[in-house]
């Protein structure tokens, strides 16, 4: 099967949203391939590390929310640009990159996270 960019984009969003909103095990079952290589230093490599991390985030921060601002796909990669709101209106911008296998399953992840500052010298939003 060749990579389907639109399907990969939909799957990346569904995967991240499902995990973020409290069901990382199902997200892995539906959207992850035979391996899961993790590049975020706060998350262990593999399926269990991913599941454990998002289960902990759901327990500690059940009222967080996520908005998907942009989604871009090229070759076997999908990039997500998100706006996350955590307790006490603590807001973050993330950029997540997912690599897909030839079966359309996620097998690798990179991310960058930045807190939205209280003020900006340029007046532009971060998304």
Buried (B, 14 or more C-beta within 10 A) or exposed (E): EEBEBEEBBBBBBEBBBBBBBBBBBEBBEBBBBEEBEBEBEEBBEBBEBBBBBBBEBBEEEEEBEBEBBEBEBEEBBBBBBBBBBBEEEEBBBBBBBBBBBEEBBBBBBBBEEEEBEEEEEEEEEBE
